[in-house]
Amino acid sequence: MTYGESLSSWLRLTLIPGIGGETQRKLLAAFGLPEAVFSSSRSTLRDVIGDRSTRLLLDTVNEEAVASACAWSKGQGQHIITLADPDYPQALLEIPDPPTLIYVRGRLELLNRQALAIVGSRNPTPQGALNAERFAAALSDAGLVIASGLALGIDAAAHRGALASSGDTLALIGTGIDRIYPARNRELALEIGTRGTIISEFPIGTPVSSANFPRRNRLISGIARGVLVVEAAMESGSLITARLAGEQGREVFAIPGSIHSPQSRGCHKLIKQGAKLVETAQDVLRNCAGAPHRRRVWLWCMTAVRHPINCFH
């Protein structure tokens, strides 16, 4: 089987509406590669995922979506990386729900470099934006890849700080990789796609949806050794990312601010809950020196017949 045929099978599996990540992982754990899934009998599949999901799996026609994604992957600097691919981010294999495949624009080598996520308010204070940019530059100079979500505010400042230094930055987005959101970050996204890396788990053409950003947040924390929250109000989505980081066994850092600033209250809450208070880049680097705490690891082990199995430890 050629690479193109194999990729088509992975895409066919992930582009069926109603067959989500949990069902996909059940199928891969039971049958191995997607080709084996689709060559299995209806009754065998039904025993694993039930009748409704089996009907969706076998009766859905999605050739156009598969062909469109395959065509996209042939563009310059554009890649589709599956769970069985050696370039798949190893850090994401440690989280309970790794995406079956990811769409990547830019430098593949950054996917498996040690990363730190920097997140925060979309409406930061001038000092908060400056802190994000300076911390990102310093931590990038120290060898960390800076991960964030390409949002306005702290995210954008963190990406810019990394680009001003080494250029090693990962943008994990909540739309299809062919979309740029928000539009105000278009030039920034184009620069990251050239000098850094943009990652999405969502199919080509996926529009903006508020439901997709919590899913995106788990990848921001999952791909990193830790998460640094620069500024966050009490209702900030950055607190979701910090919570996910804790659940994934990552370090959580927070920069304190004025007790009078609403944009500092989320950080103060995190510090009260056990996040590490950060004043300098060295505070982060000292805590990133050791191995990350592992809670659950997905290993895709290839046997002599190249059949992936799912192992836990």
Residue pairs with C-beta under 8 A, 6 or more apart in sequence:
1 35
4 70
6 33
6 34
6 35
7 70
7 73
7 80
7 82
8 66
8 70
9 33
9 34
9 35
9 37
9 38
10 34
10 80
10 82
10 100
10 101
11 65
11 66
11 69
11 70
11 80
11 101
12 34
12 38
12 62
12 66
13 19
13 24
13 27
13 34
13 37
13 38
13 57
13 100
14 24
14 100
14 101
14 203
15 62
15 65
15 66
15 69
15 203
16 56
16 57
16 60
16 62
17 56
17 60
18 52
18 53
18 56
19 53
19 56
19 57
21 97
21 99
21 100
22 97
23 49
23 53
24 100
25 97
25 100
25 310
26 48
26 49
27 34
27 37
27 45
27 48
27 49
27 57
28 34
28 37
28 83
28 100
28 308
28 310
29 309
29 310
30 48
31 37
31 40
31 48
32 307
32 308
32 309
33 84
33 306
33 307
33 308
36 307
37 45
37 57
38 57
38 58
42 54
42 58
45 54
45 57
45 58
46 54
49 57
65 203
65 204
68 204
68 205
69 80
69 103
69 203
69 204
70 80
72 78
72 80
72 103
72 177
72 178
72 204
73 79
73 80
73 103
77 105
77 106
77 193
77 194
78 103
78 104
78 105
78 177
79 87
79 103
79 104
79 105
79 108
80 101
80 102
80 103
80 104
81 87
81 88
81 101
81 102
81 104
81 108
81 111
82 88
82 100
82 101
83 93
83 98
83 100
83 101
83 298
83 300
83 308
84 300
84 302
84 308
87 108
87 111
87 112
88 102
88 111
89 102
89 111
89 112
89 223
90 112
91 112
91 115
91 222
91 223
91 224
91 225
92 98
92 99
92 102
92 219
92 222
92 223
93 297
93 298
93 299
93 300
94 222
94 248
94 249
94 292
94 294
94 295
94 296
94 297
94 298
95 218
95 222
95 248
95 296
96 296
97 218
98 222
98 298
99 201
99 219
101 201
102 199
102 200
102 201
103 176
103 177
103 199
103 200
103 201
103 202
103 204
104 111
104 177
104 197
104 198
104 199
105 177
105 193
105 197
105 198
106 192
106 193
106 194
106 195
106 196
106 197
106 198
107 195
107 196
107 197
108 197
110 145
110 168
110 169
110 170
110 196
110 197
111 170
111 197
111 199
111 223
113 145
113 168
114 143
114 144
114 145
114 225
114 288
115 144
115 145
115 146
115 147
115 170
115 223
115 224
115 225
116 139
116 144
116 145
116 146
116 147
116 224
116 225
116 226
116 227
116 228
116 284
116 288
117 146
117 147
117 148
117 220
117 221
117 223
117 224
117 226
117 227
117 228
117 241
117 245
118 132
118 135
118 136
118 139
118 146
118 147
118 148
118 154
118 155
118 158
118 227
118 228
118 230
119 148
119 149
119 154
119 155
119 158
119 220
119 227
119 228
119 229
119 230
119 232
119 238
119 241
119 242
120 128
120 132
120 153
120 154
120 155
120 229
120 230
120 231
120 232
120 236
120 238
121 128
121 153
121 154
121 230
121 231
121 232
121 233
121 236
121 238
121 263
122 151
122 152
122 153
122 154
122 155
123 152
123 153
123 263
124 132
124 153
124 154
124 157
124 230
124 231
124 263
125 231
125 257
125 261
125 263
127 257
128 153
128 154
128 230
128 231
128 257
128 263
129 153
129 154
129 157
130 157
131 230
131 231
131 255
132 154
132 157
132 158
132 161
132 230
132 231
133 157
133 158
133 160
133 161
133 164
134 161
135 158
135 161
135 228
135 230
135 255
135 278
135 281
135 284
136 146
136 157
136 158
136 159
136 160
136 161
136 162
136 165
136 169
137 161
137 162
137 164
137 165
138 165
138 281
139 146
139 281
139 284
139 285
140 146
140 161
140 162
140 165
140 166
140 167
140 168
140 169
141 165
141 166
142 281
142 285
144 168
144 225
144 285
144 288
145 162
145 168
145 169
145 170
146 158
146 159
146 161
146 162
146 168
146 169
146 170
147 169
147 170
147 171
147 172
147 220
147 223
147 224
148 154
148 155
148 156
148 158
148 159
148 169
148 170
148 171
148 172
148 220
149 155
149 171
149 172
149 173
149 174
149 213
149 216
149 217
149 220
150 156
150 159
150 171
150 172
150 173
150 181
150 185
150 188
150 189
150 192
150 198
151 182
151 185
152 182
152 184
152 185
154 230
154 231
154 238
156 185
156 188
157 230
158 169
158 230
159 169
159 171
159 188
159 192
159 196
160 188
162 168
162 169
162 196
163 169
163 191
163 192
163 195
163 196
167 195
167 196
168 196
169 192
169 195
169 196
169 197
170 196
170 197
170 198
170 199
170 223
171 189
171 192
171 196
171 197
171 198
171 199
172 199
172 200
172 216
172 219
172 220
172 223
173 179
173 181
173 198
173 199
173 200
173 202
173 216
174 181
174 200
174 202
174 208
174 209
174 212
174 213
174 215
174 216
175 181
175 200
175 202
175 206
175 207
175 208
175 212
176 200
176 202
176 203
176 204
176 205
176 206
176 207
177 198
177 199
177 200
177 202
177 204
178 204
178 205
179 205
179 206
179 207
179 208
180 186
180 189
181 208
189 198
192 198
199 219
199 223
200 206
201 215
201 216
201 219
202 212
206 212
213 237
214 237
214 240
217 237
217 240
217 241
217 244
218 244
218 248
220 227
220 241
221 227
221 241
221 242
221 244
221 245
221 248
221 250
222 244
222 248
222 250
224 245
224 250
225 250
225 251
225 288
225 292
226 245
226 250
226 251
226 252
226 253
226 284
226 287
226 288
226 292
227 241
227 242
227 245
227 250
227 251
227 252
227 253
228 253
228 254
228 255
228 278
228 284
229 238
229 239
229 241
229 242
229 252
229 253
229 254
229 255
229 266
229 267
229 270
229 275
230 255
230 267
231 255
231 257
231 263
231 264
231 266
231 267
232 238
232 239
232 242
232 263
232 265
232 266
232 267
232 270
233 262
233 263
233 265
233 266
234 262
234 265
234 266
234 269
236 266
238 266
239 266
239 269
239 270
242 252
242 254
242 270
242 275
245 251
245 252
246 252
247 295
248 295
249 292
249 293
249 294
249 295
250 292
250 293
251 276
251 287
251 288
251 292
252 270
252 274
252 275
252 276
253 275
253 276
253 277
253 278
253 283
253 284
253 287
254 267
254 268
254 270
254 271
254 275
254 276
254 277
254 278
255 267
255 277
255 278
255 279
256 264
256 267
256 268
256 271
256 277
257 263
257 264
257 267
257 268
258 264
259 268
267 275
271 277
276 283
276 287
277 283
278 284
296 312
297 311
297 312
297 313
298 310
298 311
298 312
299 310
299 311
299 313
300 308
300 309
300 310
301 308
301 309
301 311
302 308
303 309
